[in-house]
Amino acid sequence: MLDFTKLIKNSLISVTLLFGASSAFAGNLTIEINDIRNTKGKLQVAVYNQEQAYKKNSLDKAYAAFSLSVNSKRNAITLRDIPKGKYAVSLFHDENSNGQMETNVANMPKEGYGTSNADDKYDELSFSQASVQVSDKNRIVKVKMFYMGEK
């Protein structure tokens, strides 16, 4: 479960650091987020370049973690000049902007969530399955939002 309480306070710093990277880095990664239920709240995004951090949803070991305003049912952001390597994206739709994924009594998500390359709301992808390779070119990764109780 991702906890973005501390992240929200530092999100501007994280995004600034991402876009202020030196030209010695390799390429760009565009994250396209689709099928967002509504424009309430924020999208809480974590980008991982390490398998262990991804497995544990460890925000402090994520390559980048930030929140985005929801502008429409489809949003995108580009991380520029990032190092070559594999990256996986995990995110959730924080509709009430409290920085935490809301769950029901059965511990099922009440808010939307998504992982890069997932095709189904029940997919539990490994880092290898969820990641995309970034080299010296632009790379796009698509993340479909899933909401429990919806088809």
TISE-82888 format. One record per residue (C-alpha): residue in three letters; x, y, z; residue number from 1. Coordinates in steps of 0.1 Angstrom, whole numbers, plus 2048, in hexadecimal, padded with zeros to 3 digits. Layout:
N
<marmi aa="ALA" xx="X" yy="Y" zz="Z" i="NUM"/>
...
END
This chain:
151
<marmi aa="MET" xx="800" yy="800" zz="800" i="1"/>
<marmi aa="LEU" xx="80E" yy="822" zz="7F6" i="2"/>
<marmi aa="ASP" xx="80F" yy="83D" zz="811" i="3"/>
<marmi aa="PHE" xx="814" yy="85F" zz="802" i="4"/>
<marmi aa="THR" xx="80E" yy="875" zz="821" i="5"/>
<marmi aa="LYS" xx="832" yy="880" zz="822" i="6"/>
<marmi aa="LEU" xx="835" yy="880" zz="7FD" i="7"/>
<marmi aa="ILE" xx="81A" yy="89A" zz="7F7" i="8"/>
<marmi aa="LYS" xx="82F" yy="8B4" zz="80B" i="9"/>
<marmi aa="ASN" xx="84E" yy="8AC" zz="7F6" i="10"/>
<marmi aa="SER" xx="83E" yy="8A6" zz="7D4" i="11"/>
<marmi aa="LEU" xx="849" yy="8C7" zz="7C5" i="12"/>
<marmi aa="ILE" xx="86D" yy="8C0" zz="7CF" i="13"/>
<marmi aa="SER" xx="86C" yy="89D" zz="7C0" i="14"/>
<marmi aa="VAL" xx="85E" yy="8AA" zz="79F" i="15"/>
<marmi aa="THR" xx="877" yy="8C7" zz="79E" i="16"/>
<marmi aa="LEU" xx="894" yy="8AE" zz="7A4" i="17"/>
<marmi aa="LEU" xx="888" yy="898" zz="787" i="18"/>
<marmi aa="PHE" xx="886" yy="8B4" zz="76E" i="19"/>
<marmi aa="GLY" xx="8A6" yy="8C4" zz="779" i="20"/>
<marmi aa="ALA" xx="8BC" yy="8A5" zz="772" i="21"/>
<marmi aa="SER" xx="8DC" yy="8A9" zz="75F" i="22"/>
<marmi aa="SER" xx="8E0" yy="8A2" zz="73A" i="23"/>
<marmi aa="ALA" xx="8F6" yy="883" zz="741" i="24"/>
<marmi aa="PHE" xx="8D6" yy="86F" zz="746" i="25"/>
<marmi aa="ALA" xx="8C7" yy="85A" zz="72B" i="26"/>
<marmi aa="GLY" xx="8A3" yy="85F" zz="721" i="27"/>
<marmi aa="ASN" xx="87F" yy="868" zz="729" i="28"/>
<marmi aa="LEU" xx="864" yy="853" zz="738" i="29"/>
<marmi aa="THR" xx="840" yy="85E" zz="731" i="30"/>
<marmi aa="ILE" xx="826" yy="84F" zz="748" i="31"/>
<marmi aa="GLU" xx="803" yy="84F" zz="739" i="32"/>
<marmi aa="ILE" xx="7E7" yy="849" zz="753" i="33"/>
<marmi aa="ASN" xx="7C6" yy="83D" zz="744" i="34"/>
<marmi aa="ASP" xx="7A3" yy="836" zz="74F" i="35"/>
<marmi aa="ILE" xx="7A2" yy="84D" zz="76E" i="36"/>
<marmi aa="ARG" xx="77F" yy="84D" zz="77D" i="37"/>
<marmi aa="ASN" xx="77D" yy="872" zz="785" i="38"/>
<marmi aa="THR" xx="791" yy="891" zz="78A" i="39"/>
<marmi aa="LYS" xx="78F" yy="891" zz="7B0" i="40"/>
<marmi aa="GLY" xx="7AF" yy="891" zz="7C5" i="41"/>
<marmi aa="LYS" xx="7D2" yy="888" zz="7B9" i="42"/>
<marmi aa="LEU" xx="7E5" yy="86C" zz="7A8" i="43"/>
<marmi aa="GLN" xx="800" yy="85F" zz="7BF" i="44"/>
<marmi aa="VAL" xx="81C" yy="851" zz="7A9" i="45"/>
<marmi aa="ALA" xx="83B" yy="83D" zz="7B2" i="46"/>
<marmi aa="VAL" xx="855" yy="834" zz="798" i="47"/>
<marmi aa="TYR" xx="86D" yy="818" zz="7A0" i="48"/>
<marmi aa="ASN" xx="88E" yy="80E" zz="791" i="49"/>
<marmi aa="GLN" xx="896" yy="7F2" zz="7AB" i="50"/>
<marmi aa="GLU" xx="884" yy="7D1" zz="7AE" i="51"/>
<marmi aa="GLN" xx="885" yy="7D0" zz="7D5" i="52"/>
<marmi aa="ALA" xx="877" yy="7F3" zz="7D8" i="53"/>
<marmi aa="TYR" xx="85B" yy="7EB" zz="7C0" i="54"/>
<marmi aa="LYS" xx="852" yy="7CA" zz="7D2" i="55"/>
<marmi aa="LYS" xx="84F" yy="7DC" zz="7F3" i="56"/>
<marmi aa="ASN" xx="83F" yy="7FD" zz="7E6" i="57"/>
<marmi aa="SER" xx="85C" yy="80E" zz="7F7" i="58"/>
<marmi aa="LEU" xx="857" yy="833" zz="7EF" i="59"/>
<marmi aa="ASP" xx="878" yy="83D" zz="800" i="60"/>
<marmi aa="LYS" xx="88A" yy="826" zz="7E7" i="61"/>
<marmi aa="ALA" xx="876" yy="830" zz="7C8" i="62"/>
<marmi aa="TYR" xx="887" yy="842" zz="7AC" i="63"/>
<marmi aa="ALA" xx="86C" yy="85C" zz="7AE" i="64"/>
<marmi aa="ALA" xx="84C" yy="861" zz="7C1" i="65"/>
<marmi aa="PHE" xx="834" yy="87E" zz="7BC" i="66"/>
<marmi aa="SER" xx="810" yy="888" zz="7BA" i="67"/>
<marmi aa="LEU" xx="7FD" yy="896" zz="79C" i="68"/>
<marmi aa="SER" xx="7DD" yy="8AA" zz="799" i="69"/>
<marmi aa="VAL" xx="7C3" yy="896" zz="786" i="70"/>
<marmi aa="ASN" xx="7BA" yy="8AB" zz="767" i="71"/>
<marmi aa="SER" xx="7A5" yy="893" zz="754" i="72"/>
<marmi aa="LYS" xx="79E" yy="86D" zz="750" i="73"/>
<marmi aa="ARG" xx="7C0" yy="86B" zz="73F" i="74"/>
<marmi aa="ASN" xx="7DF" yy="87B" zz="74C" i="75"/>
<marmi aa="ALA" xx="804" yy="87A" zz="743" i="76"/>
<marmi aa="ILE" xx="825" yy="885" zz="750" i="77"/>
<marmi aa="THR" xx="848" yy="882" zz="742" i="78"/>
<marmi aa="LEU" xx="867" yy="87C" zz="757" i="79"/>
<marmi aa="ARG" xx="884" yy="88B" zz="743" i="80"/>
<marmi aa="ASP" xx="8A9" yy="882" zz="742" i="81"/>
<marmi aa="ILE" xx="8A7" yy="863" zz="758" i="82"/>
<marmi aa="PRO" xx="8C2" yy="849" zz="759" i="83"/>
<marmi aa="LYS" xx="8C1" yy="82A" zz="743" i="84"/>
<marmi aa="GLY" xx="8B0" yy="80D" zz="753" i="85"/>
<marmi aa="LYS" xx="890" yy="7FC" zz="75B" i="86"/>
<marmi aa="TYR" xx="873" yy="80F" zz="76B" i="87"/>
<marmi aa="ALA" xx="852" yy="803" zz="779" i="88"/>
<marmi aa="VAL" xx="835" yy="81A" zz="783" i="89"/>
<marmi aa="SER" xx="81C" yy="815" zz="7A0" i="90"/>
<marmi aa="LEU" xx="801" yy="82E" zz="7A8" i="91"/>
<marmi aa="PHE" xx="7DF" yy="834" zz="7B7" i="92"/>
<marmi aa="HIS" xx="7C3" yy="84E" zz="7B4" i="93"/>
<marmi aa="ASP" xx="7C2" yy="85F" zz="7D5" i="94"/>
<marmi aa="GLU" xx="79F" yy="86D" zz="7D0" i="95"/>
<marmi aa="ASN" xx="79D" yy="87D" zz="7F3" i="96"/>
<marmi aa="SER" xx="7C1" yy="88A" zz="7F2" i="97"/>
<marmi aa="ASN" xx="7CB" yy="87B" zz="814" i="98"/>
<marmi aa="GLY" xx="7EB" yy="86B" zz="807" i="99"/>
<marmi aa="GLN" xx="7DF" yy="847" zz="80E" i="100"/>
<marmi aa="MET" xx="7CE" yy="82C" zz="7FB" i="101"/>
<marmi aa="GLU" xx="7AB" yy="827" zz="80A" i="102"/>
<marmi aa="THR" xx="7A1" yy="803" zz="80F" i="103"/>
<marmi aa="ASN" xx="781" yy="7F1" zz="81A" i="104"/>
<marmi aa="VAL" xx="77D" yy="7D9" zz="837" i="105"/>
<marmi aa="ALA" xx="78A" yy="7BD" zz="821" i="106"/>
<marmi aa="ASN" xx="7A9" yy="7D2" zz="81A" i="107"/>
<marmi aa="MET" xx="79F" yy="7D7" zz="7F5" i="108"/>
<marmi aa="PRO" xx="7A7" yy="7F8" zz="7E5" i="109"/>
<marmi aa="LYS" xx="78A" yy="812" zz="7E5" i="110"/>
<marmi aa="GLU" xx="79E" yy="829" zz="7CF" i="111"/>
<marmi aa="GLY" xx="7AD" yy="822" zz="7AD" i="112"/>
<marmi aa="TYR" xx="7CF" yy="814" zz="7A7" i="113"/>
<marmi aa="GLY" xx="7E6" yy="80A" zz="78B" i="114"/>
<marmi aa="THR" xx="807" yy="7FA" zz="782" i="115"/>
<marmi aa="SER" xx="81A" yy="7FE" zz="762" i="116"/>
<marmi aa="ASN" xx="812" yy="7E3" zz="748" i="117"/>
<marmi aa="ALA" xx="7F5" yy="7D4" zz="75D" i="118"/>
<marmi aa="ASP" xx="7D7" yy="7C9" zz="748" i="119"/>
<marmi aa="ASP" xx="7C0" yy="7BE" zz="764" i="120"/>
<marmi aa="LYS" xx="7B7" yy="7CB" zz="787" i="121"/>
<marmi aa="TYR" xx="7C3" yy="7AB" zz="796" i="122"/>
<marmi aa="ASP" xx="7E5" yy="7AA" zz="785" i="123"/>
<marmi aa="GLU" xx="802" yy="7A9" zz="79E" i="124"/>
<marmi aa="LEU" xx="81F" yy="7AF" zz="787" i="125"/>
<marmi aa="SER" xx="843" yy="7A9" zz="790" i="126"/>
<marmi aa="PHE" xx="85C" yy="7C6" zz="78B" i="127"/>
<marmi aa="SER" xx="868" yy="7B5" zz="76B" i="128"/>
<marmi aa="GLN" xx="844" yy="7B3" zz="75D" i="129"/>
<marmi aa="ALA" xx="83B" yy="7D7" zz="768" i="130"/>
<marmi aa="SER" xx="85B" yy="7E8" zz="75C" i="131"/>
<marmi aa="VAL" xx="865" yy="7F8" zz="73C" i="132"/>
<marmi aa="GLN" xx="888" yy="7FE" zz="730" i="133"/>
<marmi aa="VAL" xx="893" yy="823" zz="72C" i="134"/>
<marmi aa="SER" xx="8B0" yy="82A" zz="716" i="135"/>
<marmi aa="ASP" xx="8BB" yy="848" zz="702" i="136"/>
<marmi aa="LYS" xx="898" yy="84C" zz="6F3" i="137"/>
<marmi aa="ASN" xx="876" yy="856" zz="6FE" i="138"/>
<marmi aa="ARG" xx="862" yy="83A" zz="70E" i="139"/>
<marmi aa="ILE" xx="83D" yy="838" zz="716" i="140"/>
<marmi aa="VAL" xx="82E" yy="822" zz="731" i="141"/>
<marmi aa="LYS" xx="808" yy="81F" zz="734" i="142"/>
<marmi aa="VAL" xx="7F7" yy="81B" zz="755" i="143"/>
<marmi aa="LYS" xx="7D2" yy="812" zz="756" i="144"/>
<marmi aa="MET" xx="7BF" yy="81B" zz="775" i="145"/>
<marmi aa="PHE" xx="7AA" yy="800" zz="785" i="146"/>
<marmi aa="TYR" xx="78E" yy="805" zz="79E" i="147"/>
<marmi aa="MET" xx="781" yy="7E7" zz="7B3" i="148"/>
<marmi aa="GLY" xx="75C" yy="7E1" zz="7AD" i="149"/>
<marmi aa="GLU" xx="75E" yy="7EF" zz="78A" i="150"/>
<marmi aa="LYS" xx="763" yy="7DB" zz="769" i="151"/>
END
